[in-house]
Amino acid sequence: MTITISALTFDAIIGLLEVERIAAQQVIVDCRIEYDYHAQNFIDYVEIITLIETTLKTQQFELLEEALRYLETVLHKTFPNITVH
């Protein structure tokens, strides 16, 4: 089963520069998540979207690379049977 998230858009603080840390800027997320679907391991895409948005808004990362690594870790901990692309 594949979950595709396209153009998930919200505002979050990401950046190293002082000006980037003052006001939130638009973030657009695209990702593809694969998992073996069985009735017992159904994954609700709304839970994934909420996790991505909440994480990026609350953590206020300095680097996009840090944000992506952290998101991958959190997604795997929350949904251990997924592969993120």
N, C-alpha and C positions, 0 to 999 in steps of 0.2 A: 504494500500500500504506500502511496506517496501523498504527502501533504505539501502543497505548494503555496507559499505566501508571497504575494507580489505587491510591491509598492505599499507596504505597511508604513504609514506616514504619521509622525508625531514630533513634538519638540522636546529636546533634551539638551543638557549641558555636556558637551564633549569638546575637549581641546586643552592645549597647554598654555596658550596665551591668555593674559589677564582679560582681554576683551572677549575671548571665547567663554570665559568662566562667569561672566556677568549675566548674560542673557542666553536663554535656550535658543538653539538653532534647529532647523528642520532636519530630521533624520528620516531616511527612506531605507527600509529593510526588504530585501528579497532573499528567500531561502527555500530550499527543498529538503524535506525530511522524509526519510524512508523507514519503514518498519514492517515486520511480518504481522499482518493482521489476523487476529483470532478474536472470537467474540469476547474472550476474557481479557484481551489487552487492547481494547479500543482506545484511541487517543483522540480527544476532542481538540480540534485545531484552535478553538477559542482559548483554551488553557495555554497553548503554546504562544499565541499572540499576546495574551495578557502577561505571561512570564517575560517575554522579550521586551515589551514596552515598559513594564514596571522596573525591570532590572536596569535598563538604560537610563530611565528617568531618575532612579534613586541613587545609583552608584556614581554618576557624574565622572566618567572616565576621562583621563587626559589623552589617551591615544585610542584610535579606532581598533588597532591591533589588540590592545588589552581588552577592549570591550568584546571583540569577537571571541577571543580565547575564553574569557569568563563566561560568555553566553553559551559556548559549546559545553563547558564543564557543567554549568547549571542545568542545561537541557538534558545532558546525559545522566546526571544525578536524579533528576525528576522523572525522566522517561528513559530508563536504562536500555530499552530495546530499540532505540532509534539510531539512525545514521544521518548526520547533518551535512548538507552540501551548500 
